[in-house]
Amino acid sequence: MSFIELGVGLQPEFTGRENIFLYGALLGLPRTEIKKKLNSIIEFSG
């Protein structure tokens, strides 16, 4: 399962980190799990 789906619009009023936490929560991930993956998501997305 991908973390952020291609084609899904990010919320322009949110920061990148806020968008990561938003979409992680929508996928049912607890904040602790999102925090563990945060750096790798940021590295991947450039």
mmCIF entry with sequence, helices, sheets and N, C-alpha, C, O atoms, coordinates in Angstrom:
data_MODEL
# 
_entry.id   MODEL 
# 
_entity.id                         1 
_entity.type                       polymer 
_entity.pdbx_number_of_molecules   1 
# 
_entity_poly.entity_id                      1 
_entity_poly.type                           'polypeptide(L)' 
_entity_poly.nstd_linkage                   no 
_entity_poly.nstd_monomer                   no 
_entity_poly.pdbx_seq_one_letter_code       MSFIELGVGLQPEFTGRENIFLYGALLGLPRTEIKKKLNSIIEFSG 
_entity_poly.pdbx_seq_one_letter_code_can   MSFIELGVGLQPEFTGRENIFLYGALLGLPRTEIKKKLNSIIEFSG 
_entity_poly.pdbx_strand_id                 A 
# 
loop_
_entity_poly_seq.entity_id 
_entity_poly_seq.num 
_entity_poly_seq.mon_id 
_entity_poly_seq.hetero 
1 1  MET n 
1 2  SER n 
1 3  PHE n 
1 4  ILE n 
1 5  GLU n 
1 6  LEU n 
1 7  GLY n 
1 8  VAL n 
1 9  GLY n 
1 10 LEU n 
1 11 GLN n 
1 12 PRO n 
1 13 GLU n 
1 14 PHE n 
1 15 THR n 
1 16 GLY n 
1 17 ARG n 
1 18 GLU n 
1 19 ASN n 
1 20 ILE n 
1 21 PHE n 
1 22 LEU n 
1 23 TYR n 
1 24 GLY n 
1 25 ALA n 
1 26 LEU n 
1 27 LEU n 
1 28 GLY n 
1 29 LEU n 
1 30 PRO n 
1 31 ARG n 
1 32 THR n 
1 33 GLU n 
1 34 ILE n 
1 35 LYS n 
1 36 LYS n 
1 37 LYS n 
1 38 LEU n 
1 39 ASN n 
1 40 SER n 
1 41 ILE n 
1 42 ILE n 
1 43 GLU n 
1 44 PHE n 
1 45 SER n 
1 46 GLY n 
# 
_struct_asym.id          A 
_struct_asym.entity_id   1 
# 
loop_
_struct_conf.conf_type_id 
_struct_conf.id 
_struct_conf.pdbx_PDB_helix_id 
_struct_conf.beg_label_comp_id 
_struct_conf.beg_label_asym_id 
_struct_conf.beg_label_seq_id 
_struct_conf.pdbx_beg_PDB_ins_code 
_struct_conf.end_label_comp_id 
_struct_conf.end_label_asym_id 
_struct_conf.end_label_seq_id 
_struct_conf.pdbx_end_PDB_ins_code 
_struct_conf.beg_auth_comp_id 
_struct_conf.beg_auth_asym_id 
_struct_conf.beg_auth_seq_id 
_struct_conf.end_auth_comp_id 
_struct_conf.end_auth_asym_id 
_struct_conf.end_auth_seq_id 
_struct_conf.pdbx_PDB_helix_class 
_struct_conf.details 
_struct_conf.pdbx_PDB_helix_length 
HELX_P HELX_P1 AA1 GLY A 16 ? LEU A 26 ? GLY A 16 LEU A 26 1 ? 11 
HELX_P HELX_P2 AA2 ARG A 31 ? SER A 45 ? ARG A 31 SER A 45 1 ? 15 
# 
_struct_conf_type.id          HELX_P 
_struct_conf_type.criteria    ? 
_struct_conf_type.reference   ? 
# 
loop_
_atom_site.group_PDB 
_atom_site.id 
_atom_site.type_symbol 
_atom_site.label_atom_id 
_atom_site.label_alt_id 
_atom_site.label_comp_id 
_atom_site.label_asym_id 
_atom_site.label_entity_id 
_atom_site.label_seq_id 
_atom_site.pdbx_PDB_ins_code 
_atom_site.Cartn_x 
_atom_site.Cartn_y 
_atom_site.Cartn_z 
_atom_site.occupancy 
_atom_site.B_iso_or_equiv 
_atom_site.pdbx_formal_charge 
_atom_site.auth_seq_id 
_atom_site.auth_comp_id 
_atom_site.auth_asym_id 
_atom_site.auth_atom_id 
_atom_site.pdbx_PDB_model_num 
ATOM 1   N N  . MET A 1 1  ? 0.857  -1.162 0.000  1.00 0.00 ? 1  MET A N  1 
ATOM 2   C CA . MET A 1 1  ? 0.000  0.000  0.000  1.00 0.00 ? 1  MET A CA 1 
ATOM 3   C C  . MET A 1 1  ? 0.902  1.224  0.000  1.00 0.00 ? 1  MET A C  1 
ATOM 4   O O  . MET A 1 1  ? 1.829  1.320  0.805  1.00 0.00 ? 1  MET A O  1 
ATOM 5   N N  . SER A 1 2  ? 0.633  2.148  -0.894 1.00 0.00 ? 2  SER A N  1 
ATOM 6   C CA . SER A 1 2  ? 1.423  3.373  -0.901 1.00 0.00 ? 2  SER A CA 1 
ATOM 7   C C  . SER A 1 2  ? 0.907  4.331  0.159  1.00 0.00 ? 2  SER A C  1 
ATOM 8   O O  . SER A 1 2  ? -0.267 4.305  0.529  1.00 0.00 ? 2  SER A O  1 
ATOM 9   N N  . PHE A 1 3  ? 1.799  5.167  0.632  1.00 0.00 ? 3  PHE A N  1 
ATOM 10  C CA . PHE A 1 3  ? 1.442  6.075  1.714  1.00 0.00 ? 3  PHE A CA 1 
ATOM 11  C C  . PHE A 1 3  ? 0.641  7.263  1.191  1.00 0.00 ? 3  PHE A C  1 
ATOM 12  O O  . PHE A 1 3  ? -0.393 7.622  1.753  1.00 0.00 ? 3  PHE A O  1 
ATOM 13  N N  . ILE A 1 4  ? 1.121  7.858  0.130  1.00 0.00 ? 4  ILE A N  1 
ATOM 14  C CA . ILE A 1 4  ? 0.379  8.956  -0.501 1.00 0.00 ? 4  ILE A CA 1 
ATOM 15  C C  . ILE A 1 4  ? 0.113  8.535  -1.937 1.00 0.00 ? 4  ILE A C  1 
ATOM 16  O O  . ILE A 1 4  ? 1.047  8.327  -2.711 1.00 0.00 ? 4  ILE A O  1 
ATOM 17  N N  . GLU A 1 5  ? -1.130 8.413  -2.285 1.00 0.00 ? 5  GLU A N  1 
ATOM 18  C CA . GLU A 1 5  ? -1.521 7.953  -3.605 1.00 0.00 ? 5  GLU A CA 1 
ATOM 19  C C  . GLU A 1 5  ? -1.179 8.992  -4.669 1.00 0.00 ? 5  GLU A C  1 
ATOM 20  O O  . GLU A 1 5  ? -1.352 10.193 -4.461 1.00 0.00 ? 5  GLU A O  1 
ATOM 21  N N  . LEU A 1 6  ? -0.694 8.512  -5.809 1.00 0.00 ? 6  LEU A N  1 
ATOM 22  C CA . LEU A 1 6  ? -0.476 9.417  -6.929 1.00 0.00 ? 6  LEU A CA 1 
ATOM 23  C C  . LEU A 1 6  ? -1.816 9.946  -7.399 1.00 0.00 ? 6  LEU A C  1 
ATOM 24  O O  . LEU A 1 6  ? -2.805 9.214  -7.427 1.00 0.00 ? 6  LEU A O  1 
ATOM 25  N N  . GLY A 1 7  ? -1.850 11.190 -7.761 1.00 0.00 ? 7  GLY A N  1 
ATOM 26  C CA . GLY A 1 7  ? -3.085 11.783 -8.248 1.00 0.00 ? 7  GLY A CA 1 
ATOM 27  C C  . GLY A 1 7  ? -3.967 12.348 -7.161 1.00 0.00 ? 7  GLY A C  1 
ATOM 28  O O  . GLY A 1 7  ? -4.913 13.081 -7.449 1.00 0.00 ? 7  GLY A O  1 
ATOM 29  N N  . VAL A 1 8  ? -3.674 12.021 -5.916 1.00 0.00 ? 8  VAL A N  1 
ATOM 30  C CA . VAL A 1 8  ? -4.447 12.577 -4.812 1.00 0.00 ? 8  VAL A CA 1 
ATOM 31  C C  . VAL A 1 8  ? -3.890 13.956 -4.537 1.00 0.00 ? 8  VAL A C  1 
ATOM 32  O O  . VAL A 1 8  ? -2.687 14.121 -4.334 1.00 0.00 ? 8  VAL A O  1 
ATOM 33  N N  . GLY A 1 9  ? -4.769 14.950 -4.531 1.00 0.00 ? 9  GLY A N  1 
ATOM 34  C CA . GLY A 1 9  ? -4.304 16.306 -4.287 1.00 0.00 ? 9  GLY A CA 1 
ATOM 35  C C  . GLY A 1 9  ? -3.915 16.515 -2.842 1.00 0.00 ? 9  GLY A C  1 
ATOM 36  O O  . GLY A 1 9  ? -4.650 16.157 -1.922 1.00 0.00 ? 9  GLY A O  1 
ATOM 37  N N  . LEU A 1 10 ? -2.752 17.099 -2.659 1.00 0.00 ? 10 LEU A N  1 
ATOM 38  C CA . LEU A 1 10 ? -2.340 17.475 -1.319 1.00 0.00 ? 10 LEU A CA 1 
ATOM 39  C C  . LEU A 1 10 ? -3.062 18.755 -0.938 1.00 0.00 ? 10 LEU A C  1 
ATOM 40  O O  . LEU A 1 10 ? -3.507 19.505 -1.807 1.00 0.00 ? 10 LEU A O  1 
ATOM 41  N N  . GLN A 1 11 ? -3.177 18.999 0.326  1.00 0.00 ? 11 GLN A N  1 
ATOM 42  C CA . GLN A 1 11 ? -3.842 20.200 0.812  1.00 0.00 ? 11 GLN A CA 1 
ATOM 43  C C  . GLN A 1 11 ? -2.857 21.362 0.729  1.00 0.00 ? 11 GLN A C  1 
ATOM 44  O O  . GLN A 1 11 ? -1.888 21.390 1.488  1.00 0.00 ? 11 GLN A O  1 
ATOM 45  N N  . PRO A 1 12 ? -3.077 22.326 -0.174 1.00 0.00 ? 12 PRO A N  1 
ATOM 46  C CA . PRO A 1 12 ? -2.098 23.396 -0.387 1.00 0.00 ? 12 PRO A CA 1 
ATOM 47  C C  . PRO A 1 12 ? -1.899 24.308 0.822  1.00 0.00 ? 12 PRO A C  1 
ATOM 48  O O  . PRO A 1 12 ? -0.858 24.952 0.947  1.00 0.00 ? 12 PRO A O  1 
ATOM 49  N N  . GLU A 1 13 ? -2.882 24.366 1.703  1.00 0.00 ? 13 GLU A N  1 
ATOM 50  C CA . GLU A 1 13 ? -2.737 25.227 2.878  1.00 0.00 ? 13 GLU A CA 1 
ATOM 51  C C  . GLU A 1 13 ? -1.948 24.546 3.998  1.00 0.00 ? 13 GLU A C  1 
ATOM 52  O O  . GLU A 1 13 ? -1.630 25.180 5.004  1.00 0.00 ? 13 GLU A O  1 
ATOM 53  N N  . PHE A 1 14 ? -1.630 23.266 3.832  1.00 0.00 ? 14 PHE A N  1 
ATOM 54  C CA . PHE A 1 14 ? -0.872 22.507 4.825  1.00 0.00 ? 14 PHE A CA 1 
ATOM 55  C C  . PHE A 1 14 ? 0.594  22.433 4.406  1.00 0.00 ? 14 PHE A C  1 
ATOM 56  O O  . PHE A 1 14 ? 0.915  22.506 3.219  1.00 0.00 ? 14 PHE A O  1 
ATOM 57  N N  . THR A 1 15 ? 1.476  22.287 5.387  1.00 0.00 ? 15 THR A N  1 
ATOM 58  C CA . THR A 1 15 ? 2.881  22.021 5.078  1.00 0.00 ? 15 THR A CA 1 
ATOM 59  C C  . THR A 1 15 ? 3.009  20.581 4.587  1.00 0.00 ? 15 THR A C  1 
ATOM 60  O O  . THR A 1 15 ? 2.063  19.798 4.675  1.00 0.00 ? 15 THR A O  1 
ATOM 61  N N  . GLY A 1 16 ? 4.179  20.246 4.074  1.00 0.00 ? 16 GLY A N  1 
ATOM 62  C CA . GLY A 1 16 ? 4.417  18.870 3.653  1.00 0.00 ? 16 GLY A CA 1 
ATOM 63  C C  . GLY A 1 16 ? 4.236  17.889 4.792  1.00 0.00 ? 16 GLY A C  1 
ATOM 64  O O  . GLY A 1 16 ? 3.620  16.836 4.623  1.00 0.00 ? 16 GLY A O  1 
ATOM 65  N N  . ARG A 1 17 ? 4.773  18.233 5.953  1.00 0.00 ? 17 ARG A N  1 
ATOM 66  C CA . ARG A 1 17 ? 4.644  17.354 7.120  1.00 0.00 ? 17 ARG A CA 1 
ATOM 67  C C  . ARG A 1 17 ? 3.184  17.200 7.535  1.00 0.00 ? 17 ARG A C  1 
ATOM 68  O O  . ARG A 1 17 ? 2.745  16.102 7.878  1.00 0.00 ? 17 ARG A O  1 
ATOM 69  N N  . GLU A 1 18 ? 2.442  18.287 7.504  1.00 0.00 ? 18 GLU A N  1 
ATOM 70  C CA . GLU A 1 18 ? 1.014  18.206 7.865  1.00 0.00 ? 18 GLU A CA 1 
ATOM 71  C C  . GLU A 1 18 ? 0.265  17.304 6.895  1.00 0.00 ? 18 GLU A C  1 
ATOM 72  O O  . GLU A 1 18 ? -0.607 16.537 7.306  1.00 0.00 ? 18 GLU A O  1 
ATOM 73  N N  . ASN A 1 19 ? 0.598  17.390 5.615  1.00 0.00 ? 19 ASN A N  1 
ATOM 74  C CA . ASN A 1 19 ? -0.033 16.514 4.629  1.00 0.00 ? 19 ASN A CA 1 
ATOM 75  C C  . ASN A 1 19 ? 0.321  15.056 4.890  1.00 0.00 ? 19 ASN A C  1 
ATOM 76  O O  . ASN A 1 19 ? -0.534 14.180 4.759  1.00 0.00 ? 19 ASN A O  1 
ATOM 77  N N  . ILE A 1 20 ? 1.560  14.787 5.253  1.00 0.00 ? 20 ILE A N  1 
ATOM 78  C CA . ILE A 1 20 ? 1.964  13.414 5.567  1.00 0.00 ? 20 ILE A CA 1 
ATOM 79  C C  . ILE A 1 20 ? 1.144  12.873 6.730  1.00 0.00 ? 20 ILE A C  1 
ATOM 80  O O  . ILE A 1 20 ? 0.638  11.752 6.671  1.00 0.00 ? 20 ILE A O  1 
ATOM 81  N N  . PHE A 1 21 ? 1.013  13.669 7.786  1.00 0.00 ? 21 PHE A N  1 
ATOM 82  C CA . PHE A 1 21 ? 0.243  13.214 8.950  1.00 0.00 ? 21 PHE A CA 1 
ATOM 83  C C  . PHE A 1 21 ? -1.242 13.077 8.611  1.00 0.00 ? 21 PHE A C  1 
ATOM 84  O O  . PHE A 1 21 ? -1.902 12.155 9.090  1.00 0.00 ? 21 PHE A O  1 
ATOM 85  N N  . LEU A 1 22 ? -1.767 13.976 7.796  1.00 0.00 ? 22 LEU A N  1 
ATOM 86  C CA . LEU A 1 22 ? -3.173 13.893 7.393  1.00 0.00 ? 22 LEU A CA 1 
ATOM 87  C C  . LEU A 1 22 ? -3.442 12.593 6.641  1.00 0.00 ? 22 LEU A C  1 
ATOM 88  O O  . LEU A 1 22 ? -4.355 11.847 6.994  1.00 0.00 ? 22 LEU A O  1 
ATOM 89  N N  . TYR A 1 23 ? -2.650 12.321 5.605  1.00 0.00 ? 23 TYR A N  1 
ATOM 90  C CA . TYR A 1 23 ? -2.915 11.136 4.798  1.00 0.00 ? 23 TYR A CA 1 
ATOM 91  C C  . TYR A 1 23 ? -2.565 9.852  5.541  1.00 0.00 ? 23 TYR A C  1 
ATOM 92  O O  . TYR A 1 23 ? -3.175 8.809  5.303  1.00 0.00 ? 23 TYR A O  1 
ATOM 93  N N  . GLY A 1 24 ? -1.592 9.922  6.432  1.00 0.00 ? 24 GLY A N  1 
ATOM 94  C CA . GLY A 1 24 ? -1.317 8.766  7.284  1.00 0.00 ? 24 GLY A CA 1 
ATOM 95  C C  . GLY A 1 24 ? -2.503 8.448  8.176  1.00 0.00 ? 24 GLY A C  1 
ATOM 96  O O  . GLY A 1 24 ? -2.878 7.287  8.337  1.00 0.00 ? 24 GLY A O  1 
ATOM 97  N N  . ALA A 1 25 ? -3.094 9.494  8.757  1.00 0.00 ? 25 ALA A N  1 
ATOM 98  C CA . ALA A 1 25 ? -4.274 9.299  9.614  1.00 0.00 ? 25 ALA A CA 1 
ATOM 99  C C  . ALA A 1 25 ? -5.443 8.751  8.811  1.00 0.00 ? 25 ALA A C  1 
ATOM 100 O O  . ALA A 1 25 ? -6.183 7.894  9.292  1.00 0.00 ? 25 ALA A O  1 
ATOM 101 N N  . LEU A 1 26 ? -5.612 9.244  7.585  1.00 0.00 ? 26 LEU A N  1 
ATOM 102 C CA . LEU A 1 26 ? -6.698 8.743  6.737  1.00 0.00 ? 26 LEU A CA 1 
ATOM 103 C C  . LEU A 1 26 ? -6.512 7.263  6.412  1.00 0.00 ? 26 LEU A C  1 
ATOM 104 O O  . LEU A 1 26 ? -7.483 6.539  6.191  1.00 0.00 ? 26 LEU A O  1 
ATOM 105 N N  . LEU A 1 27 ? -5.261 6.824  6.387  1.00 0.00 ? 27 LEU A N  1 
ATOM 106 C CA . LEU A 1 27 ? -4.977 5.403  6.155  1.00 0.00 ? 27 LEU A CA 1 
ATOM 107 C C  . LEU A 1 27 ? -5.069 4.582  7.436  1.00 0.00 ? 27 LEU A C  1 
ATOM 108 O O  . LEU A 1 27 ? -4.899 3.363  7.413  1.00 0.00 ? 27 LEU A O  1 
ATOM 109 N N  . GLY A 1 28 ? -5.339 5.252  8.550  1.00 0.00 ? 28 GLY A N  1 
ATOM 110 C CA . GLY A 1 28 ? -5.498 4.548  9.815  1.00 0.00 ? 28 GLY A CA 1 
ATOM 111 C C  . GLY A 1 28 ? -4.204 4.309  10.574 1.00 0.00 ? 28 GLY A C  1 
ATOM 112 O O  . GLY A 1 28 ? -4.178 3.518  11.517 1.00 0.00 ? 28 GLY A O  1 
ATOM 113 N N  . LEU A 1 29 ? -3.126 4.981  10.176 1.00 0.00 ? 29 LEU A N  1 
ATOM 114 C CA . LEU A 1 29 ? -1.854 4.798  10.862 1.00 0.00 ? 29 LEU A CA 1 
ATOM 115 C C  . LEU A 1 29 ? -1.805 5.655  12.120 1.00 0.00 ? 29 LEU A C  1 
ATOM 116 O O  . LEU A 1 29 ? -2.213 6.816  12.095 1.00 0.00 ? 29 LEU A O  1 
ATOM 117 N N  . PRO A 1 30 ? -1.312 5.097  13.215 1.00 0.00 ? 30 PRO A N  1 
ATOM 118 C CA . PRO A 1 30 ? -1.149 5.911  14.421 1.00 0.00 ? 30 PRO A CA 1 
ATOM 119 C C  . PRO A 1 30 ? -0.004 6.912  14.230 1.00 0.00 ? 30 PRO A C  1 
ATOM 120 O O  . PRO A 1 30 ? 0.913  6.670  13.445 1.00 0.00 ? 30 PRO A O  1 
ATOM 121 N N  . ARG A 1 31 ? -0.062 8.024  14.945 1.00 0.00 ? 31 ARG A N  1 
ATOM 122 C CA . ARG A 1 31 ? 0.967  9.066  14.820 1.00 0.00 ? 31 ARG A CA 1 
ATOM 123 C C  . ARG A 1 31 ? 2.369  8.513  15.074 1.00 0.00 ? 31 ARG A C  1 
ATOM 124 O O  . ARG A 1 31 ? 3.330  8.941  14.436 1.00 0.00 ? 31 ARG A O  1 
ATOM 125 N N  . THR A 1 32 ? 2.487  7.577  15.991 1.00 0.00 ? 32 THR A N  1 
ATOM 126 C CA . THR A 1 32 ? 3.809  7.011  16.279 1.00 0.00 ? 32 THR A CA 1 
ATOM 127 C C  . THR A 1 32 ? 4.387  6.305  15.059 1.00 0.00 ? 32 THR A C  1 
ATOM 128 O O  . THR A 1 32 ? 5.588  6.389  14.805 1.00 0.00 ? 32 THR A O  1 
ATOM 129 N N  . GLU A 1 33 ? 3.546  5.615  14.309 1.00 0.00 ? 33 GLU A N  1 
ATOM 130 C CA . GLU A 1 33 ? 3.994  4.919  13.096 1.00 0.00 ? 33 GLU A CA 1 
ATOM 131 C C  . GLU A 1 33 ? 4.365  5.925  12.013 1.00 0.00 ? 33 GLU A C  1 
ATOM 132 O O  . GLU A 1 33 ? 5.357  5.741  11.309 1.00 0.00 ? 33 GLU A O  1 
ATOM 133 N N  . ILE A 1 34 ? 3.581  6.979  11.875 1.00 0.00 ? 34 ILE A N  1 
ATOM 134 C CA . ILE A 1 34 ? 3.886  8.018  10.886 1.00 0.00 ? 34 ILE A CA 1 
ATOM 135 C C  . ILE A 1 34 ? 5.220  8.670  11.230 1.00 0.00 ? 34 ILE A C  1 
ATOM 136 O O  . ILE A 1 34 ? 6.043  8.905  10.344 1.00 0.00 ? 34 ILE A O  1 
ATOM 137 N N  . LYS A 1 35 ? 5.440  8.966  12.515 1.00 0.00 ? 35 LYS A N  1 
ATOM 138 C CA . LYS A 1 35 ? 6.701  9.584  12.944 1.00 0.00 ? 35 LYS A CA 1 
ATOM 139 C C  . LYS A 1 35 ? 7.892  8.693  12.604 1.00 0.00 ? 35 LYS A C  1 
ATOM 140 O O  . LYS A 1 35 ? 8.945  9.196  12.213 1.00 0.00 ? 35 LYS A O  1 
ATOM 141 N N  . LYS A 1 36 ? 7.741  7.371  12.747 1.00 0.00 ? 36 LYS A N  1 
ATOM 142 C CA . LYS A 1 36 ? 8.823  6.438  12.423 1.00 0.00 ? 36 LYS A CA 1 
ATOM 143 C C  . LYS A 1 36 ? 9.175  6.494  10.938 1.00 0.00 ? 36 LYS A C  1 
ATOM 144 O O  . LYS A 1 36 ? 10.338 6.338  10.566 1.00 0.00 ? 36 LYS A O  1 
ATOM 145 N N  . LYS A 1 37 ? 8.171  6.716  10.093 1.00 0.00 ? 37 LYS A N  1 
ATOM 146 C CA . LYS A 1 37 ? 8.369  6.686  8.645  1.00 0.00 ? 37 LYS A CA 1 
ATOM 147 C C  . LYS A 1 37 ? 8.613  8.071  8.045  1.00 0.00 ? 37 LYS A C  1 
ATOM 148 O O  . LYS A 1 37 ? 8.910  8.182  6.856  1.00 0.00 ? 37 LYS A O  1 
ATOM 149 N N  . LEU A 1 38 ? 8.494  9.117  8.846  1.00 0.00 ? 38 LEU A N  1 
ATOM 150 C CA . LEU A 1 38 ? 8.515  10.489 8.343  1.00 0.00 ? 38 LEU A CA 1 
ATOM 151 C C  . LEU A 1 38 ? 9.765  10.805 7.525  1.00 0.00 ? 38 LEU A C  1 
ATOM 152 O O  . LEU A 1 38 ? 9.653  11.310 6.407  1.00 0.00 ? 38 LEU A O  1 
ATOM 153 N N  . ASN A 1 39 ? 10.945 10.521 8.055  1.00 0.00 ? 39 ASN A N  1 
ATOM 154 C CA . ASN A 1 39 ? 12.174 10.860 7.336  1.00 0.00 ? 39 ASN A CA 1 
ATOM 155 C C  . ASN A 1 39 ? 12.292 10.125 6.011  1.00 0.00 ? 39 ASN A C  1 
ATOM 156 O O  . ASN A 1 39 ? 12.731 10.711 5.022  1.00 0.00 ? 39 ASN A O  1 
ATOM 157 N N  . SER A 1 40 ? 11.909 8.859  5.971  1.00 0.00 ? 40 SER A N  1 
ATOM 158 C CA . SER A 1 40 ? 12.003 8.115  4.711  1.00 0.00 ? 40 SER A CA 1 
ATOM 159 C C  . SER A 1 40 ? 10.990 8.632  3.692  1.00 0.00 ? 40 SER A C  1 
ATOM 160 O O  . SER A 1 40 ? 11.268 8.627  2.493  1.00 0.00 ? 40 SER A O  1 
ATOM 161 N N  . ILE A 1 41 ? 9.831  9.075  4.146  1.00 0.00 ? 41 ILE A N  1 
ATOM 162 C CA . ILE A 1 41 ? 8.837  9.650  3.234  1.00 0.00 ? 41 ILE A CA 1 
ATOM 163 C C  . ILE A 1 41 ? 9.362  10.959 2.656  1.00 0.00 ? 41 ILE A C  1 
ATOM 164 O O  . ILE A 1 41 ? 9.234  11.213 1.458  1.00 0.00 ? 41 ILE A O  1 
ATOM 165 N N  . ILE A 1 42 ? 9.952  11.788 3.513  1.00 0.00 ? 42 ILE A N  1 
ATOM 166 C CA . ILE A 1 42 ? 10.497 13.066 3.054  1.00 0.00 ? 42 ILE A CA 1 
ATOM 167 C C  . ILE A 1 42 ? 11.636 12.834 2.067  1.00 0.00 ? 42 ILE A C  1 
ATOM 168 O O  . ILE A 1 42 ? 11.698 13.498 1.032  1.00 0.00 ? 42 ILE A O  1 
ATOM 169 N N  . GLU A 1 43 ? 12.540 11.899 2.371  1.00 0.00 ? 43 GLU A N  1 
ATOM 170 C CA . GLU A 1 43 ? 13.638 11.579 1.454  1.00 0.00 ? 43 GLU A CA 1 
ATOM 171 C C  . GLU A 1 43 ? 13.114 11.092 0.113  1.00 0.00 ? 43 GLU A C  1 
ATOM 172 O O  . GLU A 1 43 ? 13.615 11.498 -0.935 1.00 0.00 ? 43 GLU A O  1 
ATOM 173 N N  . PHE A 1 44 ? 12.113 10.227 0.139  1.00 0.00 ? 44 PHE A N  1 
ATOM 174 C CA . PHE A 1 44 ? 11.551 9.670  -1.088 1.00 0.00 ? 44 PHE A CA 1 
ATOM 175 C C  . PHE A 1 44 ? 10.900 10.745 -1.948 1.00 0.00 ? 44 PHE A C  1 
ATOM 176 O O  . PHE A 1 44 ? 11.045 10.744 -3.171 1.00 0.00 ? 44 PHE A O  1 
ATOM 177 N N  . SER A 1 45 ? 10.184 11.658 -1.306 1.00 0.00 ? 45 SER A N  1 
ATOM 178 C CA . SER A 1 45 ? 9.425  12.652 -2.063 1.00 0.00 ? 45 SER A CA 1 
ATOM 179 C C  . SER A 1 45 ? 10.282 13.819 -2.536 1.00 0.00 ? 45 SER A C  1 
ATOM 180 O O  . SER A 1 45 ? 9.864  14.590 -3.400 1.00 0.00 ? 45 SER A O  1 
ATOM 181 N N  . GLY A 1 46 ? 11.467 13.948 -1.977 1.00 0.00 ? 46 GLY A N  1 
ATOM 182 C CA . GLY A 1 46 ? 12.396 14.990 -2.415 1.00 0.00 ? 46 GLY A CA 1 
ATOM 183 C C  . GLY A 1 46 ? 11.997 16.316 -1.919 1.00 0.00 ? 46 GLY A C  1 
ATOM 184 O O  . GLY A 1 46 ? 12.671 17.308 -2.196 1.00 0.00 ? 46 GLY A O  1 
# 
